[in-house]
Amino acid sequence: MPFCRISEVAAFIFFIYKESKVAEIKAFSGIRYKEQIITNFICPPYDVIDEKQKEKLHKLSKFNMVNIELPDETPTKTKYKNAAAIFQEWQKIGVLAKESLPALYFYEQVFDDGGIKMTRRGFFSALKLENPHSAKTSIKPHEKTLAGPKADRLKLIKAIKANVSPIFGLFNDESKVIVDICKKIAKKAPVSTAIDSQGTFHKLWVISDQNIIKNIVEYVSSKKLFIADGHHRYETAWNYSKERKAKDKHYSSSKDYNYVLAFLCPMEDPGISIWPTHRVVAEPDDLEENINKFFDVCSAKDFEKLLKKEIQPMMLYKDGKYRVLTIKKESILKKAMHDKCKSYRNLAVSMLHYVLIPSVEASEFTYVKSKKEAVLLADKTGQIAIIVPATPIKSLESISLNNDMMPQKSTYFYPKLASGIVIRTI
């Protein structure tokens, strides 16, 4: 599967953020599972859990975080009230316990990526929220979001008053201060470990030393942050903070609801990779018409070769057959996306949504992380699959410069962060 390693071009992106404002982080007293081995308790983020996986997570343990991250209704409670009741009960009986001192939580994931063993390191902190719709923010999103997931997550956060699943942020660490700190901490025994169903090994360390925290907070708080994953969670936290602020007669910017749980990772960390996110959808009536009008059709065997082109190709799977599509003329892209920068227009995901099937709403697609999964789902449902290349990191740079937002699910940062490895109450 094609992907782009950020570490190979680590220094590029943050020079683009020329605003004077910088991000603000702080330590927090997290809530964690009391057990040291938490393999049976953690779960992936809500948006990558299907019903089959949810059932497997339930079977691992009645205390698996999926009960809160993706709760069920009961005869007497909505799913959100049920999540809140479960969260309170687990704390009451001692399954979960709150840290006595504010801390930063260092986190390591060891995983296999296309046969290559990789390690990604960073830390959890509380990140001060900023308006995600402002071009002047020091926290830069790169993708559009969907209304449905934000509404769902807002109901959950209002019920449990906690961040169970973190956002994923990147920051520049050219001098490798945090990279080196992470390496040193990784030599110590972790407080929590887990191995998930993908074989990713998770480790967590609690750092409550005030001098270390002060130095890290001061260093990272001088940086700009780039949201790699968790755009819906970030916007939800922002919307929640606005609601709380409007009702709070004793408002203060330091209140916990003005912050969100964030995993922060140096861009120089060697363990960061981006995968593409493919689409499966019912065939629209104008599909073949748009292909004939706007695209040249190539053999599937040419896909890898065409990936070297400036304008990305895409691969269409329909009725058991593959076709590679390339845009006939660049002018087609300029007309369809006249207000977007060139890097935005050249992405296959952009062409997919603006040219190939513009009549289909983003919420109608099923988003999957592997070509095999996309094809199997298309066969099972009688739909079509669109295979897209990974988004190049250079494209993210140009798109951010232009303050454009990429189509939803344009990137897939692998592996996903675990939900429930540390929780932050608000």
SVG drawing of the C-alpha trace seen along z (x, -y; Angstrom):
<svg xmlns="http://www.w3.org/2000/svg" viewBox="-37 -38 56 51">
<polyline fill="none" stroke="black" stroke-width="0.4" points="0.0,0.0 1.4,-3.4 2.2,-5.8 4.3,-8.8 6.8,-8.9 6.7,-12.4 10.2,-11.9 11.7,-12.0 10.6,-15.6 10.1,-16.5 11.3,-20.1 9.1,-21.3 5.7,-22.3 5.8,-24.6 7.7,-27.4 4.3,-28.1 2.7,-29.2 3.7,-32.8 1.2,-34.0 2.6,-35.1 0.2,-33.0 1.5,-29.7 -0.2,-26.6 -0.7,-26.2 -0.4,-22.9 -0.5,-21.8 -0.2,-18.7 -3.4,-17.1 -4.5,-14.5 -5.5,-11.6 -7.8,-8.7 -6.3,-5.3 -7.0,-1.6 -5.5,-0.3 -4.2,2.8 -0.7,2.7 -1.6,4.9 -4.6,3.3 -4.7,5.3 -8.4,6.3 -9.4,2.8 -8.3,0.4 -10.1,-0.1 -9.6,-2.0 -11.2,-5.4 -15.0,-5.2 -14.8,-6.0 -12.8,-2.8 -14.8,-0.3 -17.4,1.7 -20.0,3.9 -17.9,7.1 -15.0,5.5 -17.2,4.0 -18.5,7.4 -15.0,8.7 -14.0,5.9 -17.1,6.6 -15.9,10.2 -12.4,9.2 -13.7,7.6 -16.8,6.1 -14.5,3.2 -13.4,2.5 -13.4,-1.2 -15.7,-0.5 -18.6,-0.6 -17.9,-4.3 -16.4,-5.2 -19.2,-3.6 -22.0,-2.9 -25.2,-1.0 -28.7,-2.0 -30.4,-0.2 -34.2,0.2 -33.9,-2.7 -31.0,-4.9 -29.9,-6.5 -26.5,-5.3 -25.0,-8.6 -26.5,-8.3 -25.4,-4.7 -21.8,-5.7 -21.9,-8.3 -23.2,-5.7 -20.6,-3.1 -17.8,-5.7 -18.9,-6.7 -19.4,-3.1 -15.9,-2.0 -14.4,-4.8 -16.5,-3.9 -15.5,-0.3 -11.8,-1.1 -11.4,0.2 -10.4,-3.3 -8.4,-5.6 -7.4,-9.3 -3.8,-10.4 -3.0,-12.2 -0.7,-14.7 -0.9,-16.5 1.3,-14.7 2.3,-14.3 1.8,-10.8 4.4,-9.6 3.2,-7.0 4.9,-4.6 3.5,-2.4 5.6,0.3 4.1,1.6 4.6,3.3 4.2,1.1 4.5,3.1 7.0,5.5 9.0,2.7 9.1,2.5 8.5,-1.1 8.2,-2.9 6.2,-6.2 6.7,-8.2 5.1,-11.3 3.0,-12.3 -0.5,-13.2 -1.2,-16.6 -4.1,-19.0 -4.2,-21.3 -5.8,-24.8 -8.6,-24.9 -8.6,-27.6 -11.2,-28.4 -10.7,-25.7 -12.4,-27.9 -9.9,-30.8 -7.0,-31.2 -5.0,-32.8 -5.2,-29.8 -1.9,-28.2 -3.5,-24.8 -3.9,-23.9 -6.5,-21.4 -6.2,-20.0 -9.5,-18.2 -13.2,-19.0 -15.4,-17.4 -18.9,-15.7 -21.8,-17.1 -23.1,-13.6 -20.0,-12.5 -19.6,-15.9 -23.2,-15.8 -22.7,-12.3 -19.4,-13.1 -20.9,-16.3 -23.7,-14.3 -21.1,-11.9 -18.8,-14.5 -21.7,-16.4 -22.8,-13.1 -19.5,-11.8 -17.7,-15.2 -14.4,-13.6 -12.0,-13.1 -11.7,-9.4 -10.2,-9.5 -7.4,-12.0 -6.6,-14.2 -3.3,-13.6 -1.1,-16.7 2.3,-17.2 4.9,-19.8 8.3,-20.8 11.2,-19.6 14.2,-20.4 16.6,-20.2 15.0,-16.9 14.5,-17.9 11.3,-15.9 12.6,-13.1 15.5,-12.6 13.3,-12.9 11.0,-10.2 13.9,-7.9 15.2,-8.3 11.8,-7.7 11.2,-4.6 14.2,-2.9 12.2,-2.9 9.5,-0.4 6.1,-1.6 3.0,-1.8 0.7,-0.4 1.1,1.9 -1.2,3.5 -1.1,5.4 -4.1,4.7 -5.7,6.8 -3.4,5.3 -0.3,6.4 0.6,2.9 2.4,2.8 1.3,-0.2 3.3,-1.5 2.5,-4.4 4.7,-6.3 3.5,-8.8 5.8,-11.8 4.8,-14.0 8.2,-15.6 7.4,-19.3 10.7,-20.4 10.5,-18.0 6.9,-19.1 7.8,-22.8 10.6,-22.4 8.5,-20.3 5.5,-22.6 7.6,-25.7 9.3,-24.1 6.2,-22.8 4.1,-25.8 6.4,-27.9 5.3,-25.8 2.6,-25.6 0.6,-22.4 -0.8,-20.5 -3.8,-18.2 -2.9,-14.9 -6.0,-13.0 -9.1,-13.7 -10.6,-16.7 -14.1,-15.7 -13.0,-15.4 -11.2,-18.7 -14.2,-20.6 -16.5,-18.8 -14.3,-19.9 -14.4,-23.5 -18.2,-23.5 -18.5,-22.0 -16.3,-24.8 -18.4,-27.4 -21.6,-26.0 -20.0,-25.8 -18.6,-29.4 -22.0,-30.8 -23.6,-29.3 -20.7,-29.9 -21.2,-33.0 -17.7,-32.6 -15.9,-31.9 -12.1,-31.7 -10.0,-30.8 -8.1,-28.4 -11.1,-26.2 -10.7,-22.6 -13.4,-22.7 -11.2,-25.1 -8.7,-22.2 -8.8,-18.9 -6.8,-15.6 -4.1,-15.6 -1.3,-13.2 1.6,-15.4 4.3,-13.9 7.5,-15.5 7.5,-15.7 11.0,-14.4 9.9,-11.1 10.8,-8.3 7.6,-6.3 5.0,-8.4 3.4,-7.2 0.4,-8.3 -1.8,-5.8 -4.5,-6.7 -8.2,-6.3 -10.2,-4.6 -13.9,-5.0 -16.8,-2.6 -20.1,-4.0 -23.2,-3.1 -22.6,-3.8 -24.1,-7.2 -26.1,-7.5 -23.5,-9.8 -20.4,-7.8 -19.7,-6.4 -20.6,-9.7 -18.1,-11.6 -15.4,-9.0 -15.9,-9.4 -16.0,-13.2 -13.2,-14.0 -10.8,-11.0 -8.5,-8.8 -8.7,-5.2 -5.5,-3.2 -4.7,0.4 -4.5,1.3 -0.9,2.3 0.0,-1.3 -1.2,-2.6 2.2,-2.4 3.9,-4.1 1.3,-6.9 1.8,-7.6 5.0,-9.4 3.0,-12.0 2.3,-15.4 -1.5,-14.9 -2.5,-11.8 -4.4,-8.9 -7.2,-6.9 -8.3,-3.3 -11.9,-2.4 -13.1,1.1 -16.5,2.0 -18.1,5.4 -14.9,7.3 -12.7,5.1 -10.2,2.4 -9.7,-0.8 -7.1,-3.5 -8.4,-7.0 -6.2,-10.1 -7.6,-13.5 -7.7,-14.5 -6.8,-18.1 -5.6,-20.2 -8.1,-22.9 -10.8,-20.5 -9.5,-20.6 -9.1,-24.4 -12.7,-24.8 -14.0,-22.4 -11.9,-23.7 -11.3,-27.3 -10.9,-28.5 -8.4,-25.8 -4.6,-25.8 -2.9,-23.5 -1.8,-21.0 -5.4,-20.6 -6.6,-20.1 -3.9,-17.5 -5.1,-15.1 -7.1,-12.1 -9.4,-12.5 -10.2,-16.1 -10.9,-14.9 -13.1,-12.1 -15.3,-14.5 -15.3,-17.4 -15.1,-15.7 -15.8,-12.0 -18.8,-11.9 -19.6,-15.4 -23.3,-14.6 -22.6,-12.3 -22.4,-13.7 -19.3,-12.9 -21.5,-11.2 -22.7,-8.6 -19.2,-7.1 -17.8,-4.3 -14.2,-5.0 -11.7,-2.1 -8.0,-1.9 -6.9,0.9 -7.4,1.7 -8.4,5.3 -11.0,4.1 -12.5,1.7 -12.7,4.3 -14.3,6.9 -16.8,4.4 -17.7,3.4 -18.2,7.0 -20.3,7.7 -22.6,4.6 -22.7,4.4 -21.1,1.0 -18.0,-0.5 -14.6,-1.1 -12.3,-4.0 -8.7,-3.4 -6.7,-6.6 -3.0,-7.2 -1.6,-8.6 -1.7,-12.3 1.9,-13.6 3.2,-15.7 4.2,-18.4 0.6,-18.8 -0.4,-19.3 2.1,-22.1 0.7,-23.9 -2.9,-23.4 -2.3,-24.8 -0.6,-27.8 -3.7,-28.4 -6.0,-27.8 -7.9,-25.2 -9.5,-22.2 -9.0,-18.8 -12.0,-16.5 -12.9,-14.3 -10.8,-11.4 -8.0,-12.4 -5.3,-11.0 -5.0,-8.0 -2.3,-8.2 -1.3,-4.7 -1.6,-3.2 -4.5,-4.8 -4.1,-6.0 -5.7,-3.8 -8.9,-5.1 -8.9,-4.7 -5.2,-4.4 -5.5,-7.7 -8.7,-9.8 -9.0,-13.5 -12.0,-14.8 -13.5,-18.2"/>
</svg>
